[in-house]
Structures are given as C-alpha cells and as structure tokens.
C-alpha cells in the first residue's frame, strides 16, 4: 500500500510540474484576423496602426514577451488620447484583461494544437495521482476514527518545507489569476476542450479555469474526507452537501444557464458575498434577461434578508458555512490538512473581532453607496451620479472593495495562506457574510454545542482540530455550552472526541449558554450511601 501511495505522489507531482511548465510552452503570433476578433471596434481603430508596425506577424515564444509589447502600446496610446483630451476614444478596458484576451487570440504552437493531451498530462495525472495517494488510506488507517496522527510532525502540515512549497504555489497562483491573467493564458488554453463541451463556440476564460480547478480539488479532497471521517455520518453528509452545491450550483449551472440565454448566476451566492448585486451593470444585465432575471433580482433580496436569518435562527450559520458555501467547501476539503494551524490565542480572537466587523460595515456602506448610484443611473439619467458622496466615486469604491476584499483577502490570503494560517482565515477574519450570520447566531439562534464536562479527559483533540480558533477544550472542561459567533458548526470537534463529550444541537433558546452546575458549583451534589 505504501508503494502505491508513493507512486501516486510521483504521478501527482509529475502532473503539477507539467502544469507549471505549460506557462512557458507555445508561441504567440498575432494576425490581422485575431486582432479583429479580440479587439472592440474602438480599440481596433486606436491600435491598428501601431500593432501593424510593432506586433502583427511577429512570433513571440512566451506570453511574458508578447504581453509586454501589447501592454506597452496599449498604455502609450491611451496616454496620448488622455493628454489630447480625446475622451470619446479613450479605451477603458482593464489592461490586464485586454492583454489576456489578445494573448489568447494570438496563442499558437504545440500546446494549442494538442490541448486534450496537455489536459490529460496535467489534470489527468493530477487526478490519478491523487486517487492513488488517497485510496490506500482505507487500509492504512485501520479501524475508523480520528487518532493522534502526528500532524505536527509532518512537514506538510506543520508549516514545514512541504507546507511552504504549497503556500508558494497557492500564493503565486492567486496573484497571477487576479492581477496577471495574461501570464497564465496557456493554463486557460489547456481547459478549452472542457469549455467546448458546454459551448463549442466559446473559449475558456481564467474564471472557467479557476472554477474547474476549484471543483476538481474539492472532489479529490472530498474523497479524502469521506475516508478520513468515515466513522461519522454527519461529516459524510456534510461533505457530500458542499460538493453538490459547488459542482451543481457554482460550476455547472453557471456554465449551462447562458446556453439558454439566461444569466450564469450562482443561486446560493448571497449578500454581502455577492457584493456586486446592486452594481448598475449587474442590475441591467439581470433585468434584461426577462422573467428569470427578475426572479434572480427578487431572489437575491429574499435570500439575504429573509432566508439566511431564518435558517441561522433554527440551525446556526453551519447550514450555510459548512453545508452550502463554496469558500467553506474548499476550506473543508482542500484545507482540511491545515485546520490545526488556526491560532487559538486570545490575541488572534481579538484581531478576528477587530477586522471582520469593520469588513461587514465597509460592505454595507459600499452596497448603499453603489445602490444609490444605480438608482440614479436608472431613474435620473440627467444627474451626474458618478460623484455621489464626499467626492468619492461609486466606481472607485466598488473597484477597491473588489480588489481588497474579493481578490486579496478572499483569494490570496484566504486560500493562499492555508498552509500558514489554517483553512478558515477568510471565514474567520474577513467574510462579511460570516460576520452577518455570526451576530444572529450569537444572540438569536437555537444552535449550540453542548458539553458533558464530566467525561472530558483533556486530550485536546477538539481544540487542535477547531478550524475557527476556538479553544473547545476549555469549554468542555467547565461543562459550558459553546455559543460563539465564529463557530461554523463543522462538527469536527465532536467527531474527534474519543469520549463523546461534544454534541451539536438545535434546541430552544432558553438555556443556550447555561453552564454545567455540577462542575462550576452552582448546586451541591449529594451521593446516597
């Protein structure tokens, strides 16, 4: 069995190395036809002459070299237009997106001609290697149950060199995905064949690549979860639930709905995670989509303002964070090996409160700000609604929110830092929806984790495995029910307890935070002779 695991690791690493090397494969040759296809009419008129002189017909052997020339011309022409105040001709497309689309149209060479082969050598080998590494654990683990398995002695799970390599890859991937997508255009080319299964006329984008990687990672690590927690029915059903919502709602539906002329929306995405819900372009897009678009608009309000508070009241935030959310789903599958790295220190808890609630306030202000802007756009087109409050543009605030919260915090830090900060850094410190639900859970919910302190042997498994940084053992030792706004109800603390001390409950509000009177001395206990 150990030989099979080693073979699986070698196959996985081979696929990963080919995936990384693919960035440097292929050629980039811009033709007149490709330029017309990828540029808007305004961009074509502005850039055609410069491109014809400096870019068209010249072969480049990397996306780095090609995009550098393309961006140089794009920025120079734009600056000339702004300097001469030809505002009607200025190109407003984000330079990184412009370079990505142009680079994809200019892609040529071996990789583009053998996409299915490269897909197998990257995704295929990665999947095969993962399965060979994971499946033998059924035999190696022995009897079901979670034991002291040396997680703090493994270089991959104790911030050792393997963990640092994983951190480096994840960190660089998110930086490239959000800020420099034109440098990973070959990765996007590799997944074109899968995109064509949904829509033969459309090529993949960097977001399709991300969705496919996201879903594939969750499936592979979800299988690992099924094996690791096979003794606990709650964990099996919960893992199956997050896989279902990610694959069906967040990936397949988003790809299938546009085939019927409908908006490709993730129906489980709620405010304030869906921070662009009231952006003018989004409102216009969904309202232009007929009755289904109107349903999406109403559904967004109902989900955020009614369904979420009601469900949190009855089931706590676990119904969303641990059963539905894609971010939580990735944290519970891909991030599970790092859950013990979440800091349990009091200082970390203070930082959590100092950061997450200001993020919620910022999200609320941003939503009101941009919502008012959208109202002006639709109802008062004669008004200049660009500058609407304190001289700050709605465009600026939503761009900064998207960059700082949506990209840097949720992506680069939230996922990229799994091997350093644990798997729930985003959920714990930055997610505004988690903060919103956490307030309800703390003060108006039936959810709690009850403890039977008399049975606690202080093994510490519960605190070690708590991904939200809660010192569960301290509650168990005192016989206190656990009612914390940060708790996502994953139930792993209960699953790893060897004595059955912890239990997830949805009970009447009365007595939610009661202590065990025997352990804290509220009443005397007499024993019959």
C-alpha positions in Angstrom: 0.0 0.0 0.0 2.8 2.4 0.8 4.3 1.7 -2.6 1.0 2.7 -4.3 0.9 5.9 -2.2 4.5 6.8 -3.3 3.6 6.1 -6.9 0.5 8.3 -6.6 2.6 11.1 -5.2 5.1 10.9 -8.0 2.4 10.9 -10.6 0.7 13.9 -9.0 3.9 15.9 -8.8 4.7 15.0 -12.5 1.3 16.4 -13.5 1.9 19.5 -11.3 5.4 20.1 -12.9 3.9 19.8 -16.4 1.2 22.2 -15.4 3.7 24.8 -14.2 5.9 24.2 -17.2 2.9 24.8 -19.5 3.2 28.5 -18.8 6.3 28.7 -20.9 5.1 26.5 -23.8 3.8 27.5 -27.2 4.2 30.6 -29.3 2.3 33.8 -29.7 1.7 35.2 -33.2 -0.9 38.0 -33.7 -2.6 38.0 -37.1 -4.9 40.6 -38.5 -7.8 38.2 -38.1 -7.0 37.5 -34.5 -6.7 41.2 -33.8 -10.2 41.9 -35.3 -11.6 39.1 -33.3 -10.3 40.1 -29.9 -10.5 43.9 -30.0 -13.5 46.1 -29.9 -14.1 48.5 -32.8 -12.8 51.4 -30.8 -9.7 49.5 -29.7 -9.1 48.3 -33.2 -9.2 51.8 -34.6 -6.9 53.2 -32.0 -4.3 50.4 -32.1 -4.4 49.0 -35.6 -1.6 51.2 -37.0 0.8 50.7 -34.0 0.1 46.9 -33.9 0.7 46.6 -37.6 4.1 48.1 -37.2 5.3 46.5 -34.0 3.2 43.4 -33.2 1.3 41.8 -36.1 3.2 39.0 -37.8 5.9 38.8 -35.2 6.4 35.5 -33.3 7.0 35.5 -29.6 8.0 32.5 -27.6 6.3 33.4 -24.3 3.3 35.2 -23.0 5.6 37.4 -21.0 7.3 38.9 -24.1 4.1 39.2 -26.1 2.0 40.8 -23.4 4.8 43.2 -22.5 4.8 44.7 -26.1 1.0 44.7 -26.3 0.6 46.5 -22.9 3.3 49.0 -23.8 1.4 50.0 -27.0 -2.0 50.0 -25.2 -0.8 52.2 -22.4 1.1 54.6 -24.6 -1.9 55.1 -27.0 -4.3 55.6 -24.1 -2.0 58.2 -22.5 -1.8 60.1 -25.8 -5.6 60.1 -26.1 -5.9 61.4 -22.5 -3.3 64.0 -23.0 -5.0 65.4 -26.1 -8.4 65.1 -24.2 -9.9 62.7 -26.8 -12.1 61.2 -24.1 -14.5 59.7 -26.6 -11.7 57.5 -27.9 -10.1 56.5 -24.6 -10.0 52.7 -24.0 -11.4 51.8 -20.6 -10.9 48.1 -20.6 -8.7 46.9 -17.8 -5.1 46.5 -19.2 -4.7 43.0 -17.7 -8.0 41.8 -19.3 -7.0 43.4 -22.6 -3.7 41.6 -22.6 -5.3 38.3 -21.6 -7.8 38.3 -24.5 -5.2 39.4 -27.0 -2.7 36.8 -25.8 -5.4 34.0 -26.1 -6.2 35.0 -29.6 -2.6 35.0 -30.6 -1.8 31.6 -29.0 -0.2 29.1 -31.4 2.2 26.2 -31.4 2.3 22.7 -29.9 0.2 23.3 -26.8 -2.7 24.9 -28.7 -2.6 22.0 -31.2 -2.6 19.3 -28.5 -4.9 20.6 -25.8 -6.5 17.3 -24.9 -3.1 15.7 -24.5 -1.9 18.5 -22.2 -5.2 18.3 -20.3 -4.5 14.7 -19.6 -0.9 15.3 -18.7 -1.9 18.0 -16.1 -5.4 17.5 -14.8 -5.5 13.8 -15.7 -2.2 12.8 -14.0 -3.1 15.1 -11.0 -6.4 13.2 -10.5 -4.9 9.7 -11.0 -2.0 10.5 -8.6 -4.4 11.9 -6.0 -6.6 8.9 -6.1 -3.6 6.5 -5.8 -2.4 8.5 -2.8 -5.7 8.8 -1.1 -7.5 5.5 -1.6 -4.9 3.2 0.2 -5.6 5.2 3.4 -8.7 2.9 3.8 -6.2 0.1 4.5 -3.5 2.1 6.2 -5.8 3.9 8.7 -7.0 0.7 10.3 -10.3 1.0 12.3 -12.5 4.0 11.7 -11.9 7.0 13.9 -9.6 10.0 14.3 -6.4 9.4 16.3 -3.3 11.4 17.2 -1.9 11.0 13.7 1.3 13.1 14.0 0.0 16.2 12.2 2.5 18.4 14.0 5.4 16.1 12.9 4.7 16.2 9.2 6.5 18.8 7.1 3.3 19.2 5.0 1.1 20.1 8.0 3.3 21.9 10.5 4.5 24.8 8.3 7.5 22.7 7.2 9.2 22.9 3.8 6.4 21.0 2.0 3.8 23.3 3.5 5.9 26.3 2.4 6.0 25.0 -1.1 2.2 24.5 -1.1 1.9 28.1 0.2 4.2 29.4 -2.5 2.2 27.7 -5.3 -1.2 28.9 -4.0 0.0 32.4 -3.3 1.5 32.8 -6.8 -1.5 31.2 -8.4 -3.9 33.7 -6.9 -1.6 36.7 -7.7 -1.5 35.6 -11.4 -5.2 34.8 -11.5 -6.4 38.2 -10.3 -3.7 40.6 -11.4 -1.8 39.0 -14.3 -4.1 36.5 -16.1 -2.3 37.1 -19.4 0.7 35.2 -18.0 -1.3 32.1 -17.4 -3.1 32.1 -20.7 -1.6 28.7 -21.6 -3.3 27.2 -18.5 -6.6 28.6 -19.8 -5.8 27.1 -23.3 -5.4 23.7 -21.7 -9.0 23.7 -20.4 -10.5 24.9 -23.7 -11.7 21.4 -24.6 -13.7 21.1 -21.4 -15.2 24.5 -22.0 -16.2 23.4 -25.5 -18.2 20.6 -24.0 -20.6 23.3 -22.7 -20.2 25.8 -25.6 -18.2 24.8 -28.7 -18.2 28.4 -29.9 -16.7 29.9 -26.8 -13.2 29.6 -25.4 -12.4 29.3 -21.7 -11.6 32.3 -19.5 -9.4 32.4 -16.5 -12.5 32.1 -14.3 -13.5 28.9 -16.1 -10.0 27.6 -15.3 -10.4 28.6 -11.7 -13.9 27.0 -11.4 -12.6 23.7 -12.9 -9.5 23.7 -10.6 -11.7 24.6 -7.6 -14.3 21.8 -8.3 -11.6 19.2 -9.1 -9.7 20.0 -5.9 -12.9 19.7 -3.8 -13.8 16.4 -5.4 -10.4 14.8 -4.8 -10.0 16.1 -1.3 -13.7 15.4 -0.6 -12.9 11.7 -1.3 -10.2 12.0 1.3 -12.7 13.5 3.7 -15.1 10.6 3.1 -12.3 8.2 4.0 -10.9 10.1 7.0 -14.3 10.7 8.6 -16.0 7.5 7.5 -16.9 6.8 11.1 -19.1 9.9 11.4 -22.3 10.2 9.4 -22.6 13.9 9.9 -19.3 14.5 8.3 -20.1 12.3 5.3 -23.4 14.0 4.6 -21.9 17.5 5.2 -19.0 16.8 2.8 -21.5 15.5 0.2 -23.6 18.6 0.5 -20.8 21.1 -0.1 -19.6 19.1 -3.1 -23.1 19.1 -4.5 -23.6 22.8 -4.1 -20.2 23.6 -5.6 -20.4 21.3 -8.6 -24.0 21.9 -9.5 -24.7 25.5 -8.4 -21.4 27.2 -8.5 -19.9 25.4 -11.6 -22.3 23.6 -13.9 -25.3 25.9 -13.6 -23.1 29.0 -14.3 -22.0 27.3 -17.5 -25.3 25.8 -18.6 -27.7 28.7 -18.0 -26.1 31.0 -20.6 -26.7 28.3 -23.3 -30.4 29.2 -22.8 -29.9 32.9 -22.9 -30.1 33.2 -19.1 -27.7 34.8 -16.7 -25.0 32.4 -15.4 -25.5 33.1 -11.7 -24.7 31.1 -8.6 -28.1 30.9 -7.0 -26.6 30.2 -3.5 -24.5 33.4 -3.5 -25.9 35.9 -1.0 -25.1 39.5 0.0 -22.6 40.6 1.2 -20.6 37.9 -0.5 -22.4 38.9 -3.7 -21.1 42.4 -3.3 -21.8 43.4 -6.9 -25.5 42.6 -6.6 -26.6 46.3 -6.9 -23.9 47.4 -9.3 -25.6 49.2 -12.3 -24.1 46.8 -14.9 -25.3 43.7 -12.9 -28.8 45.1 -12.3 -29.1 46.0 -16.0 -27.8 42.5 -17.0 -30.3 40.5 -14.9 -33.3 42.7 -15.7 -32.6 42.4 -19.4 -32.8 38.6 -19.0 -36.6 38.5 -18.8 -38.6 36.8 -16.1 -35.7 34.7 -15.0 -33.6 37.8 -14.5 -36.4 39.4 -12.4 -36.6 36.2 -10.3 -32.8 36.5 -9.7 -33.2 40.1 -8.5 -36.0 39.2 -6.1 -34.3 36.0 -5.0 -31.1 38.0 -4.1 -33.1 40.1 -1.6 -35.2 37.2 -0.2 -32.1 35.0 0.3 -30.1 37.7 2.1 -32.9 39.4 4.1 -35.2 36.5 4.9 -33.9 33.0 4.3 -30.5 33.4 5.8 -31.6 35.0 9.1 -34.4 32.4 9.5 -32.1 29.5 8.7 -29.5 30.8 11.1 -32.1 31.1 13.8 -33.0 27.4 13.5 -29.7 25.8 12.5 -26.9 28.4 13.2 -24.6 29.5 10.5 -23.5 25.9 9.9 -26.3 25.4 7.4 -24.5 27.8 5.1 -20.8 27.9 6.1 -20.4 24.1 6.4 -23.1 22.8 4.1 -23.5 25.2 1.2 -20.8 27.8 0.8 -18.1 27.2 -1.8 -15.4 29.0 0.2 -16.3 26.9 3.2 -16.4 23.8 1.0 -12.9 24.4 -0.3 -11.7 25.0 3.3 -13.3 21.8 4.5 -11.8 19.7 1.7 -8.6 21.1 0.3 -7.9 23.0 3.5 -8.6 20.1 6.0 -5.0 19.1 6.4 -4.2 22.6 7.7 -7.1 23.1 10.1 -4.9 22.6 13.2 -2.9 25.7 12.2 -5.7 28.1 13.1 -4.4 30.1 16.1 -6.2 29.6 19.4 -4.6 32.5 21.1 -6.6 35.3 22.7 -4.8 37.9 20.6 -5.9 36.1 17.4 -9.5 36.2 18.7 -9.2 40.0 19.3 -7.8 40.5 15.8 -10.7 38.5 14.4 -13.2 40.8 16.0 -11.3 44.0 15.1 -11.2 43.0 11.4 -14.3 41.0 10.5 -16.9 43.5 11.7 -15.3 46.5 10.1 -15.3 44.5 6.8 -19.1 44.0 7.3 -19.6 47.7 7.9 -17.5 48.5 4.8 -19.6 46.1 2.8 -22.8 47.7 4.0 -21.6 51.2 3.2 -20.3 50.1 -0.2 -23.7 48.5 -1.0 -25.7 51.6 0.0 -23.2 53.7 -2.0 -23.3 51.8 -5.2 -27.1 51.1 -4.8 -27.7 54.8 -4.7 -25.6 55.2 -7.7 -27.6 52.5 -9.6 -30.8 54.2 -8.5 -29.6 57.5 -10.1 -28.5 55.7 -13.3 -31.9 54.1 -13.8 -34.2 56.9 -12.5 -32.3 60.1 -13.0 -30.1 59.7 -16.1 -29.8 63.5 -16.3 -27.9 63.6 -13.0 -24.2 63.2 -12.7 -24.2 60.3 -10.3 -20.6 59.4 -10.6 -19.6 61.6 -7.6 -22.3 60.9 -5.1 -20.8 61.3 -1.6 -17.9 63.2 -0.2 -16.4 63.4 -3.7 -15.7 59.7 -3.9 -17.0 57.8 -7.0 -19.1 54.7 -6.7 -16.8 53.2 -9.4 -13.8 53.7 -7.2 -15.2 52.3 -4.0 -16.5 49.2 -5.7 -13.2 48.6 -7.5 -11.3 49.0 -4.3 -13.7 46.7 -2.4 -13.4 44.1 -5.2 -9.7 44.3 -5.2 -9.0 44.4 -1.4 -11.8 42.1 -0.2 -12.8 40.0 -3.1 -9.3 39.4 -4.5 -6.6 39.9 -1.9 -8.5 38.9 1.3 -10.7 36.1 0.0 -8.3 34.8 -2.6 -4.7 35.5 -2.0 -4.8 35.5 1.8 -8.0 33.4 2.4 -6.9 30.4 0.3 -3.2 31.0 -0.5 -2.4 31.1 3.2 -4.0 27.7 4.1 -0.6 26.2 4.9 0.3 29.1 7.2 -2.9 30.5 8.9 -5.1 27.4 8.7 -8.0 26.7 6.4 -10.6 29.3 7.6 -8.6 32.6 7.6 -11.1 34.2 5.2 -14.1 32.8 7.0 -12.7 33.8 10.4 -11.2 37.2 9.7 -12.7 38.6 6.5 -16.0 37.2 5.3 -18.8 39.8 5.8 -21.5 37.2 5.4 -19.9 35.1 8.2 -20.0 38.3 10.4 -23.6 38.9 9.5 -24.7 35.4 10.3 -22.4 35.3 13.3 -24.2 38.2 15.0 -27.5 36.3 14.6 -26.1 33.1 15.8 -24.6 34.6 18.9 -27.7 36.5 20.1 -30.8 34.9 18.4 -30.3 31.3 17.4 -31.2 27.8 18.6 -27.8 26.4 17.7 -25.3 25.4 20.3 -22.6 22.8 21.1 -23.4 21.1 24.4 -20.7 19.6 26.5 -20.5 16.9 29.1 -17.6 18.0 31.1 -17.6 15.1 33.5 -16.5 12.9 30.7 -13.7 15.2 29.3 -10.2 13.7 29.6 -8.5 16.9 28.3 -6.9 15.2 25.3 -7.1 18.4 23.4 -8.3 16.9 20.1 -11.3 19.2 19.9 -9.2 22.4 20.2 -6.5 21.1 17.9 -8.9 20.4 15.1 -11.0 23.5 15.5 -10.5 25.5 12.3 -12.1 28.7 13.8 -9.5 29.0 16.5 -11.9 28.2 19.4 -10.4 26.6 22.5 -13.1 24.0 22.7 -11.4 22.1 25.5 -11.7 25.0 27.9 -15.5 24.9 27.4 -15.7 21.2 27.8 -13.6 21.1 31.0 -16.1 23.6 32.5 -19.2 21.9 31.2 -20.1 25.1 29.3 -22.2 25.1 26.2 -20.4 26.6 23.2 -22.2 29.6 21.7 -19.7 31.6 19.6 -20.4 33.9 16.6 -17.4 32.4 14.8 -18.4 28.7 15.1 -19.3 27.3 11.7 -20.7 24.1 13.2 -18.4 21.8 11.2 -18.8 19.2 13.9 -15.2 18.0 13.7 -14.6 18.7 17.4 -17.4 16.3 18.1 -16.1 13.8 15.5 -12.5 13.7 17.0 -13.6 13.5 20.7 -12.9 10.0 22.0 -15.4 10.3 24.8 -18.5 11.7 23.1 -18.3 14.9 25.2 -19.5 17.3 22.5 -22.8 17.4 20.7 -24.3 19.8 18.1 -27.8 20.8 19.0 -30.7 22.9 17.7 -32.7 23.4 20.9 -34.9 26.1 22.4 -33.2 29.4 23.1 -33.7 29.1 26.8 -30.6 27.7 28.5 -28.3 28.0 25.4 -25.4 29.4 27.4 -26.1 27.6 30.7 -23.1 26.1 32.5 -22.9 22.6 33.9 -24.0 23.4 37.6 -22.1 20.3 38.9 -18.7 21.5 37.6 -19.0 25.2 38.5 -20.5 24.6 41.9 -23.9 26.2 41.4 -25.6 23.4 43.3 -24.4 20.8 45.7 -24.3 17.1 44.8 -25.0 14.5 47.5 -24.3 10.8 47.0 -26.5 8.2 48.6 -24.7 5.9 50.9 
